[in-house]
Amino acid sequence: MTKERLIFLPGTLCNELLWTEQIDQLSDIAEIHVGDLTNDDSIQEMAKSILEEAPEKFSLAGLSMGGIVALELIHQAPERVKKLALLDTNPHPPKSEQIKGWNQFIQMAKDGKYMDVTDQYLLPSLIHPERHKDLKLIHTIRQMAEDVGPEAMIRQMKALMSRPDVLKQHLHQIKCPTLVLLGRQDALCSLEMHEYLNSNIANAMLTIIEDCGHLSTLEKPAETASALRNWLLC
């Protein structure tokens, strides 16, 4: 059996560690590459950079900011994406309070308080409340933030602040099989956002992971891998 070409796109302050379990569980049916979203300061340029390195045809899965980049990528080159998966993704333009928070994070990084962004502001809302004492999970999240570093975080914050609006007509143009997945207790990207995606993408399937926050691939790795397997094989 020919393996599916699959690209994973990580979220803000995340890298390949976000997808460790899924890479392991899906490597029998997919040739997997994790895209690098640390070098550009706009969503459009991130998508363009991924396309420049991608195979001619491929399947694409993104979580959070990675999902936003995935939507822009399929907008730029719809004919190249065979299947699309959007995990814990906000399709709406940023709100003023989000932009204020991201500017605060940028200033903290410039002031030498980079890791405080994760420890004090992100971690409490990233994961299910019952996982706040999961030291292994927290170590992984902190390790990703350390690996990404403050300069790349500033670029990512700027990209999020200027991200394109995903209009309904944009979503209506997506024709490939699409998985829309979220953790039930995702405090950052609501069920309403995913129902919006699901109802405006023609060939979409909504999957809700129970007892799970924003980082579904890390919090419920087996369930998320299973949903991705079903999507790839559909």
C-alpha atoms as an extended CHARMM CRD file, in Angstrom:
* protein
*
       234  EXT
         1         1  MET       CA              0.0000000000        0.0000000000        0.0000000000  PROA      1               0.0000000000
         2         2  THR       CA              1.2830000000        3.4300000000       -0.9430000000  PROA      2               0.0000000000
         3         3  LYS       CA              1.5580000000        5.6110000000        2.1310000000  PROA      3               0.0000000000
         4         4  GLU       CA             -0.3200000000        8.8980000000        2.3110000000  PROA      4               0.0000000000
         5         5  ARG       CA              1.8400000000       12.0240000000        2.2570000000  PROA      5               0.0000000000
         6         6  LEU       CA              0.7980000000       13.8360000000        5.4350000000  PROA      6               0.0000000000
         7         7  ILE       CA              1.9160000000       17.2160000000        6.7930000000  PROA      7               0.0000000000
         8         8  PHE       CA              1.2780000000       18.1760000000       10.4290000000  PROA      8               0.0000000000
         9         9  LEU       CA              1.2570000000       21.8710000000       11.3500000000  PROA      9               0.0000000000
        10        10  PRO       CA              1.8320000000       22.6960000000       15.0540000000  PROA      10              0.0000000000
        11        11  GLY       CA              0.2520000000       25.4870000000       17.0600000000  PROA      11              0.0000000000
        12        12  THR       CA              1.8130000000       28.5530000000       18.6400000000  PROA      12              0.0000000000
        13        13  LEU       CA              4.9150000000       27.7430000000       20.7220000000  PROA      13              0.0000000000
        14        14  CYS       CA              4.6970000000       24.1230000000       19.5820000000  PROA      14              0.0000000000
        15        15  ASN       CA              6.8170000000       21.8400000000       17.4200000000  PROA      15              0.0000000000
        16        16  GLU       CA              7.0020000000       18.1780000000       16.4130000000  PROA      16              0.0000000000
        17        17  LEU       CA              6.5630000000       17.0960000000       20.0560000000  PROA      17              0.0000000000
        18        18  LEU       CA              2.9130000000       18.0910000000       19.6970000000  PROA      18              0.0000000000
        19        19  TRP       CA              2.4230000000       15.2070000000       17.2460000000  PROA      19              0.0000000000
        20        20  THR       CA              4.6660000000       12.5030000000       18.7790000000  PROA      20              0.0000000000
        21        21  GLU       CA              1.9410000000        9.9450000000       19.4440000000  PROA      21              0.0000000000
        22        22  GLN       CA              0.1710000000       10.5650000000       16.1410000000  PROA      22              0.0000000000
        23        23  ILE       CA              3.4060000000       10.1310000000       14.1930000000  PROA      23              0.0000000000
        24        24  ASP       CA              3.9840000000        6.8270000000       15.9630000000  PROA      24              0.0000000000
        25        25  GLN       CA              0.4190000000        5.5920000000       15.5080000000  PROA      25              0.0000000000
        26        26  LEU       CA              0.0170000000        6.6250000000       11.8620000000  PROA      26              0.0000000000
        27        27  SER       CA              3.4430000000        5.8460000000       10.4240000000  PROA      27              0.0000000000
        28        28  ASP       CA              2.1660000000        2.5420000000        9.0310000000  PROA      28              0.0000000000
        29        29  ILE       CA             -0.2080000000        4.3460000000        6.6560000000  PROA      29              0.0000000000
        30        30  ALA       CA              1.3790000000        7.7810000000        6.2460000000  PROA      30              0.0000000000
        31        31  GLU       CA              4.7030000000        9.3610000000        5.3810000000  PROA      31              0.0000000000
        32        32  ILE       CA              4.6560000000       12.2310000000        7.8620000000  PROA      32              0.0000000000
        33        33  HSD       CA              6.4120000000       15.5890000000        7.9100000000  PROA      33              0.0000000000
        34        34  VAL       CA              5.9610000000       18.2930000000       10.5760000000  PROA      34              0.0000000000
        35        35  GLY       CA              6.0010000000       21.7970000000        9.1320000000  PROA      35              0.0000000000
        36        36  ASP       CA              8.0750000000       24.5870000000       10.6510000000  PROA      36              0.0000000000
        37        37  LEU       CA              6.0030000000       27.6730000000       11.5150000000  PROA      37              0.0000000000
        38        38  THR       CA              8.7190000000       29.6120000000       13.3150000000  PROA      38              0.0000000000
        39        39  ASN       CA             10.3730000000       31.5870000000       10.5130000000  PROA      39              0.0000000000
        40        40  ASP       CA              7.6250000000       33.8530000000        9.1350000000  PROA      40              0.0000000000
        41        41  ASP       CA              5.6000000000       36.6770000000       10.6770000000  PROA      41              0.0000000000
        42        42  SER       CA              2.4090000000       36.2940000000        8.6420000000  PROA      42              0.0000000000
        43        43  ILE       CA             -0.0260000000       33.4320000000        8.1480000000  PROA      43              0.0000000000
        44        44  GLN       CA              0.1790000000       33.9050000000        4.3870000000  PROA      44              0.0000000000
        45        45  GLU       CA              3.9650000000       33.5560000000        4.3560000000  PROA      45              0.0000000000
        46        46  MET       CA              3.8050000000       30.5280000000        6.6580000000  PROA      46              0.0000000000
        47        47  ALA       CA              1.4420000000       28.8150000000        4.2190000000  PROA      47              0.0000000000
        48        48  LYS       CA              3.6180000000       29.7650000000        1.2720000000  PROA      48              0.0000000000
        49        49  SER       CA              6.7270000000       28.3740000000        2.9830000000  PROA      49              0.0000000000
        50        50  ILE       CA              5.0020000000       25.0480000000        3.6750000000  PROA      50              0.0000000000
        51        51  LEU       CA              3.8150000000       24.8100000000        0.0680000000  PROA      51              0.0000000000
        52        52  GLU       CA              7.3180000000       25.4150000000       -1.2460000000  PROA      52              0.0000000000
        53        53  GLU       CA              8.5820000000       22.3320000000        0.6090000000  PROA      53              0.0000000000
        54        54  ALA       CA              5.4980000000       20.1200000000        0.2560000000  PROA      54              0.0000000000
        55        55  PRO       CA              4.8590000000       17.2670000000       -2.2060000000  PROA      55              0.0000000000
        56        56  GLU       CA              2.6670000000       18.0320000000       -5.1930000000  PROA      56              0.0000000000
        57        57  LYS       CA             -0.3100000000       16.3250000000       -3.4910000000  PROA      57              0.0000000000
        58        58  PHE       CA             -0.6640000000       15.7420000000        0.2440000000  PROA      58              0.0000000000
        59        59  SER       CA             -3.0150000000       15.5710000000        3.2170000000  PROA      59              0.0000000000
        60        60  LEU       CA             -2.8080000000       18.3000000000        5.8360000000  PROA      60              0.0000000000
        61        61  ALA       CA             -3.5930000000       18.5190000000        9.5490000000  PROA      61              0.0000000000
        62        62  GLY       CA             -3.1260000000       21.5930000000       11.7340000000  PROA      62              0.0000000000
        63        63  LEU       CA             -3.8220000000       22.3680000000       15.3800000000  PROA      63              0.0000000000
        64        64  SER       CA             -4.6960000000       25.8730000000       16.5900000000  PROA      64              0.0000000000
        65        65  MET       CA             -2.4010000000       28.2810000000       14.7080000000  PROA      65              0.0000000000
        66        66  GLY       CA             -1.4710000000       25.3070000000       12.5510000000  PROA      66              0.0000000000
        67        67  GLY       CA             -5.1520000000       24.9970000000       11.6150000000  PROA      67              0.0000000000
        68        68  ILE       CA             -5.2530000000       28.6790000000       10.6860000000  PROA      68              0.0000000000
        69        69  VAL       CA             -2.2170000000       28.1710000000        8.4490000000  PROA      69              0.0000000000
        70        70  ALA       CA             -3.8580000000       25.0600000000        6.9780000000  PROA      70              0.0000000000
        71        71  LEU       CA             -6.9350000000       27.1030000000        6.0080000000  PROA      71              0.0000000000
        72        72  GLU       CA             -4.7360000000       29.7230000000        4.3380000000  PROA      72              0.0000000000
        73        73  LEU       CA             -2.6880000000       27.0290000000        2.5900000000  PROA      73              0.0000000000
        74        74  ILE       CA             -5.7420000000       25.3510000000        1.0850000000  PROA      74              0.0000000000
        75        75  HSD       CA             -6.9410000000       28.8110000000        0.0310000000  PROA      75              0.0000000000
        76        76  GLN       CA             -3.6490000000       29.3410000000       -1.8110000000  PROA      76              0.0000000000
        77        77  ALA       CA             -3.4610000000       25.8770000000       -3.3930000000  PROA      77              0.0000000000
        78        78  PRO       CA             -6.7400000000       23.9350000000       -3.0670000000  PROA      78              0.0000000000
        79        79  GLU       CA             -5.7990000000       21.5390000000       -5.8510000000  PROA      79              0.0000000000
        80        80  ARG       CA             -2.8110000000       20.2150000000       -3.8820000000  PROA      80              0.0000000000
        81        81  VAL       CA             -4.5730000000       19.2510000000       -0.6290000000  PROA      81              0.0000000000
        82        82  LYS       CA             -6.2100000000       15.8050000000       -0.7480000000  PROA      82              0.0000000000
        83        83  LYS       CA             -7.6010000000       15.8360000000        2.8040000000  PROA      83              0.0000000000
        84        84  LEU       CA             -7.7670000000       18.4660000000        5.5360000000  PROA      84              0.0000000000
        85        85  ALA       CA             -7.9260000000       18.1590000000        9.3340000000  PROA      85              0.0000000000
        86        86  LEU       CA             -8.5590000000       21.1770000000       11.5760000000  PROA      86              0.0000000000
        87        87  LEU       CA             -7.9000000000       20.5140000000       15.2550000000  PROA      87              0.0000000000
        88        88  ASP       CA             -8.8400000000       23.0130000000       17.9880000000  PROA      88              0.0000000000
        89        89  THR       CA             -8.9010000000       25.8290000000       15.4420000000  PROA      89              0.0000000000
        90        90  ASN       CA            -10.3940000000       29.3280000000       15.5840000000  PROA      90              0.0000000000
        91        91  PRO       CA            -11.5840000000       30.4330000000       12.1140000000  PROA      91              0.0000000000
        92        92  HSD       CA            -12.5340000000       33.9570000000       13.2040000000  PROA      92              0.0000000000
        93        93  PRO       CA            -10.3670000000       37.1070000000       13.0520000000  PROA      93              0.0000000000
        94        94  PRO       CA             -8.6910000000       38.1540000000       16.3080000000  PROA      94              0.0000000000
        95        95  LYS       CA            -10.5480000000       40.1760000000       18.9060000000  PROA      95              0.0000000000
        96        96  SER       CA             -9.1120000000       43.3270000000       20.4610000000  PROA      96              0.0000000000
        97        97  GLU       CA             -8.4890000000       41.5880000000       23.8050000000  PROA      97              0.0000000000
        98        98  GLN       CA             -6.5370000000       38.8290000000       22.0460000000  PROA      98              0.0000000000
        99        99  ILE       CA             -4.3520000000       41.3720000000       20.2830000000  PROA      99              0.0000000000
       100       100  LYS       CA             -3.7730000000       43.1440000000       23.5930000000  PROA      100             0.0000000000
       101       101  GLY       CA             -2.6770000000       39.8530000000       25.1520000000  PROA      101             0.0000000000
       102       102  TRP       CA             -0.3230000000       38.9940000000       22.3090000000  PROA      102             0.0000000000
       103       103  ASN       CA              1.2860000000       42.4400000000       22.5170000000  PROA      103             0.0000000000
       104       104  GLN       CA              1.7680000000       41.8200000000       26.2320000000  PROA      104             0.0000000000
       105       105  PHE       CA              3.4870000000       38.4960000000       25.4730000000  PROA      105             0.0000000000
       106       106  ILE       CA              5.7810000000       40.2080000000       22.9710000000  PROA      106             0.0000000000
       107       107  GLN       CA              6.7880000000       42.7890000000       25.5690000000  PROA      107             0.0000000000
       108       108  MET       CA              7.3660000000       40.0690000000       28.1770000000  PROA      108             0.0000000000
       109       109  ALA       CA              9.6810000000       38.2580000000       25.7610000000  PROA      109             0.0000000000
       110       110  LYS       CA             11.6030000000       41.4770000000       25.1090000000  PROA      110             0.0000000000
       111       111  ASP       CA             11.8660000000       42.0330000000       28.8740000000  PROA      111             0.0000000000
       112       112  GLY       CA             13.4670000000       38.6220000000       29.4420000000  PROA      112             0.0000000000
       113       113  LYS       CA             10.3050000000       37.0140000000       30.8480000000  PROA      113             0.0000000000
       114       114  TYR       CA              9.6400000000       34.7040000000       27.9220000000  PROA      114             0.0000000000
       115       115  MET       CA              8.8950000000       31.4880000000       29.8380000000  PROA      115             0.0000000000
       116       116  ASP       CA              6.4730000000       33.3670000000       32.0970000000  PROA      116             0.0000000000
       117       117  VAL       CA              4.1950000000       33.6120000000       29.0490000000  PROA      117             0.0000000000
       118       118  THR       CA              3.7150000000       29.8430000000       29.1060000000  PROA      118             0.0000000000
       119       119  ASP       CA              3.8710000000       29.3150000000       32.8580000000  PROA      119             0.0000000000
       120       120  GLN       CA              1.6130000000       32.1540000000       33.9890000000  PROA      120             0.0000000000
       121       121  TYR       CA             -0.7020000000       32.8380000000       31.0540000000  PROA      121             0.0000000000
       122       122  LEU       CA             -0.9260000000       29.9330000000       28.5990000000  PROA      122             0.0000000000
       123       123  LEU       CA             -0.7720000000       26.7590000000       30.6590000000  PROA      123             0.0000000000
       124       124  PRO       CA             -3.8840000000       27.4710000000       32.7720000000  PROA      124             0.0000000000
       125       125  SER       CA             -6.0620000000       27.6590000000       29.6420000000  PROA      125             0.0000000000
       126       126  LEU       CA             -4.2530000000       25.2470000000       27.3130000000  PROA      126             0.0000000000
       127       127  ILE       CA             -5.1630000000       21.9780000000       29.0170000000  PROA      127             0.0000000000
       128       128  HSD       CA             -8.0680000000       20.3710000000       30.8240000000  PROA      128             0.0000000000
       129       129  PRO       CA             -8.2210000000       21.4740000000       34.4870000000  PROA      129             0.0000000000
       130       130  GLU       CA             -7.6670000000       17.9080000000       35.6640000000  PROA      130             0.0000000000
       131       131  ARG       CA             -4.3170000000       17.8230000000       33.7980000000  PROA      131             0.0000000000
       132       132  HSD       CA             -2.7970000000       20.8030000000       35.6000000000  PROA      132             0.0000000000
       133       133  LYS       CA             -0.7760000000       18.4570000000       37.8210000000  PROA      133             0.0000000000
       134       134  ASP       CA              0.3100000000       16.1720000000       34.9730000000  PROA      134             0.0000000000
       135       135  LEU       CA              4.0390000000       16.8260000000       35.2000000000  PROA      135             0.0000000000
       136       136  LYS       CA              4.9150000000       14.9000000000       32.0390000000  PROA      136             0.0000000000
       137       137  LEU       CA              2.4020000000       16.8600000000       29.9720000000  PROA      137             0.0000000000
       138       138  ILE       CA              3.5090000000       20.1890000000       31.4450000000  PROA      138             0.0000000000
       139       139  HSD       CA              7.1560000000       19.3150000000       30.8230000000  PROA      139             0.0000000000
       140       140  THR       CA              6.3740000000       18.6510000000       27.1540000000  PROA      140             0.0000000000
       141       141  ILE       CA              4.5390000000       21.9630000000       26.7810000000  PROA      141             0.0000000000
       142       142  ARG       CA              7.3910000000       23.8680000000       28.4310000000  PROA      142             0.0000000000
       143       143  GLN       CA              9.9870000000       22.0170000000       26.3590000000  PROA      143             0.0000000000
       144       144  MET       CA              8.2330000000       23.0310000000       23.1430000000  PROA      144             0.0000000000
       145       145  ALA       CA              8.1440000000       26.6650000000       24.2650000000  PROA      145             0.0000000000
       146       146  GLU       CA             11.8490000000       26.5650000000       25.1180000000  PROA      146             0.0000000000
       147       147  ASP       CA             12.6410000000       25.0000000000       21.7370000000  PROA      147             0.0000000000
       148       148  VAL       CA             10.6250000000       27.6130000000       19.8090000000  PROA      148             0.0000000000
       149       149  GLY       CA             12.2240000000       30.5290000000       21.6690000000  PROA      149             0.0000000000
       150       150  PRO       CA             11.2820000000       34.1970000000       22.1100000000  PROA      150             0.0000000000
       151       151  GLU       CA             12.2210000000       35.4780000000       18.6480000000  PROA      151             0.0000000000
       152       152  ALA       CA             10.0390000000       32.9130000000       16.8880000000  PROA      152             0.0000000000
       153       153  MET       CA              7.2260000000       33.5380000000       19.3670000000  PROA      153             0.0000000000
       154       154  ILE       CA              7.2500000000       37.2310000000       18.4960000000  PROA      154             0.0000000000
       155       155  ARG       CA              6.9490000000       36.3390000000       14.7970000000  PROA      155             0.0000000000
       156       156  GLN       CA              4.0350000000       34.0060000000       15.5820000000  PROA      156             0.0000000000
       157       157  MET       CA              2.2540000000       36.6380000000       17.6680000000  PROA      157             0.0000000000
       158       158  LYS       CA              2.5620000000       39.1400000000       14.8210000000  PROA      158             0.0000000000
       159       159  ALA       CA              1.1980000000       36.5490000000       12.3920000000  PROA      159             0.0000000000
       160       160  LEU       CA             -1.8120000000       35.8750000000       14.5970000000  PROA      160             0.0000000000
       161       161  MET       CA             -2.5480000000       39.5760000000       15.0130000000  PROA      161             0.0000000000
       162       162  SER       CA             -2.6860000000       40.1030000000       11.2490000000  PROA      162             0.0000000000
       163       163  ARG       CA             -4.2320000000       36.7710000000       10.2660000000  PROA      163             0.0000000000
       164       164  PRO       CA             -6.7390000000       36.7470000000        7.4000000000  PROA      164             0.0000000000
       165       165  ASP       CA            -10.4600000000       36.4500000000        8.0560000000  PROA      165             0.0000000000
       166       166  VAL       CA            -11.8000000000       33.0320000000        7.0560000000  PROA      166             0.0000000000
       167       167  LEU       CA            -14.9880000000       34.0600000000        5.2800000000  PROA      167             0.0000000000
       168       168  LYS       CA            -17.8350000000       31.6240000000        4.6870000000  PROA      168             0.0000000000
       169       169  GLN       CA            -17.2420000000       31.6930000000        0.9440000000  PROA      169             0.0000000000
       170       170  HSD       CA            -13.6440000000       30.6770000000        1.6100000000  PROA      170             0.0000000000
       171       171  LEU       CA            -14.8400000000       27.6570000000        3.5940000000  PROA      171             0.0000000000
       172       172  HSD       CA            -17.4410000000       26.8090000000        0.9560000000  PROA      172             0.0000000000
       173       173  GLN       CA            -14.6010000000       26.4320000000       -1.5600000000  PROA      173             0.0000000000
       174       174  ILE       CA            -13.0920000000       23.5340000000        0.4240000000  PROA      174             0.0000000000
       175       175  LYS       CA            -14.1970000000       20.3070000000       -1.2450000000  PROA      175             0.0000000000
       176       176  CYS       CA            -11.8180000000       17.6860000000        0.1500000000  PROA      176             0.0000000000
       177       177  PRO       CA            -12.7030000000       15.3490000000        3.0610000000  PROA      177             0.0000000000
       178       178  THR       CA            -12.2430000000       17.4340000000        6.2090000000  PROA      178             0.0000000000
       179       179  LEU       CA            -11.9850000000       16.4030000000        9.8410000000  PROA      179             0.0000000000
       180       180  VAL       CA            -12.9910000000       19.0830000000       12.3790000000  PROA      180             0.0000000000
       181       181  LEU       CA            -11.8420000000       17.9950000000       15.8420000000  PROA      181             0.0000000000
       182       182  LEU       CA            -11.7530000000       19.6030000000       19.2650000000  PROA      182             0.0000000000
       183       183  GLY       CA            -11.4700000000       18.8220000000       22.9420000000  PROA      183             0.0000000000
       184       184  ARG       CA            -14.8170000000       19.2340000000       24.6720000000  PROA      184             0.0000000000
       185       185  GLN       CA            -13.2460000000       21.4980000000       27.3360000000  PROA      185             0.0000000000
       186       186  ASP       CA            -11.1320000000       23.5820000000       24.9490000000  PROA      186             0.0000000000
       187       187  ALA       CA            -11.0860000000       26.9910000000       26.6570000000  PROA      187             0.0000000000
       188       188  LEU       CA             -9.5040000000       28.7720000000       23.6790000000  PROA      188             0.0000000000
       189       189  CYS       CA            -11.4120000000       27.4600000000       20.6530000000  PROA      189             0.0000000000
       190       190  SER       CA            -15.0670000000       26.8020000000       21.3920000000  PROA      190             0.0000000000
       191       191  LEU       CA            -17.4810000000       24.1870000000       20.1230000000  PROA      191             0.0000000000
       192       192  GLU       CA            -19.3280000000       27.0090000000       18.3370000000  PROA      192             0.0000000000
       193       193  MET       CA            -16.2160000000       27.7390000000       16.2600000000  PROA      193             0.0000000000
       194       194  HSD       CA            -15.9680000000       24.1180000000       15.1890000000  PROA      194             0.0000000000
       195       195  GLU       CA            -19.6660000000       23.8650000000       14.4240000000  PROA      195             0.0000000000
       196       196  TYR       CA            -19.1490000000       26.9340000000       12.2110000000  PROA      196             0.0000000000
       197       197  LEU       CA            -16.3490000000       25.1480000000       10.3650000000  PROA      197             0.0000000000
       198       198  ASN       CA            -18.3280000000       21.9290000000       10.1300000000  PROA      198             0.0000000000
       199       199  SER       CA            -21.4580000000       23.6030000000        8.7660000000  PROA      199             0.0000000000
       200       200  ASN       CA            -19.6020000000       25.6760000000        6.1590000000  PROA      200             0.0000000000
       201       201  ILE       CA            -17.2470000000       23.0250000000        4.7570000000  PROA      201             0.0000000000
       202       202  ALA       CA            -19.1090000000       20.7340000000        2.3930000000  PROA      202             0.0000000000
       203       203  ASN       CA            -17.4220000000       17.4180000000        3.1620000000  PROA      203             0.0000000000
       204       204  ALA       CA            -16.6750000000       17.9090000000        6.8610000000  PROA      204             0.0000000000
       205       205  MET       CA            -16.9790000000       15.5770000000        9.8450000000  PROA      205             0.0000000000
       206       206  LEU       CA            -17.0800000000       16.8920000000       13.4290000000  PROA      206             0.0000000000
       207       207  THR       CA            -15.3620000000       14.8860000000       16.1760000000  PROA      207             0.0000000000
       208       208  ILE       CA            -15.4230000000       15.9020000000       19.8490000000  PROA      208             0.0000000000
       209       209  ILE       CA            -12.8410000000       14.4340000000       22.2420000000  PROA      209             0.0000000000
       210       210  GLU       CA            -14.2780000000       14.1880000000       25.7420000000  PROA      210             0.0000000000
       211       211  ASP       CA            -12.4540000000       15.3180000000       28.9060000000  PROA      211             0.0000000000
       212       212  CYS       CA             -9.9230000000       17.2180000000       26.8090000000  PROA      212             0.0000000000
       213       213  GLY       CA             -8.7070000000       20.7900000000       26.5050000000  PROA      213             0.0000000000
       214       214  HSD       CA             -6.9920000000       22.6970000000       23.6880000000  PROA      214             0.0000000000
       215       215  LEU       CA             -4.0120000000       20.3960000000       23.1190000000  PROA      215             0.0000000000
       216       216  SER       CA             -5.9400000000       17.3370000000       21.9890000000  PROA      216             0.0000000000
       217       217  THR       CA             -2.9400000000       15.5950000000       20.4280000000  PROA      217             0.0000000000
       218       218  LEU       CA             -1.1140000000       15.6080000000       23.7830000000  PROA      218             0.0000000000
       219       219  GLU       CA             -4.0180000000       15.3020000000       26.2130000000  PROA      219             0.0000000000
       220       220  LYS       CA             -5.8660000000       12.5020000000       24.4020000000  PROA      220             0.0000000000
       221       221  PRO       CA             -3.2350000000       11.1710000000       21.9970000000  PROA      221             0.0000000000
       222       222  ALA       CA             -4.7590000000        7.7620000000       21.2900000000  PROA      222             0.0000000000
       223       223  GLU       CA             -8.2680000000        9.1160000000       20.6480000000  PROA      223             0.0000000000
       224       224  THR       CA             -6.8990000000       11.8610000000       18.4160000000  PROA      224             0.0000000000
       225       225  ALA       CA             -4.7160000000        9.4140000000       16.4860000000  PROA      225             0.0000000000
       226       226  SER       CA             -7.7240000000        7.1390000000       15.9860000000  PROA      226             0.0000000000
       227       227  ALA       CA             -9.7920000000       10.0020000000       14.5820000000  PROA      227             0.0000000000
       228       228  LEU       CA             -6.9450000000       10.9560000000       12.2450000000  PROA      228             0.0000000000
       229       229  ARG       CA             -6.5850000000        7.3500000000       11.0850000000  PROA      229             0.0000000000
       230       230  ASN       CA            -10.2850000000        7.1440000000       10.2480000000  PROA      230             0.0000000000
       231       231  TRP       CA            -10.0010000000       10.4480000000        8.3620000000  PROA      231             0.0000000000
       232       232  LEU       CA             -6.9880000000        9.2850000000        6.3550000000  PROA      232             0.0000000000
       233       233  LEU       CA             -8.6510000000        6.0000000000        5.4370000000  PROA      233             0.0000000000
       234       234  CYS       CA            -12.0580000000        7.4250000000        4.5720000000  PROA      234             0.0000000000
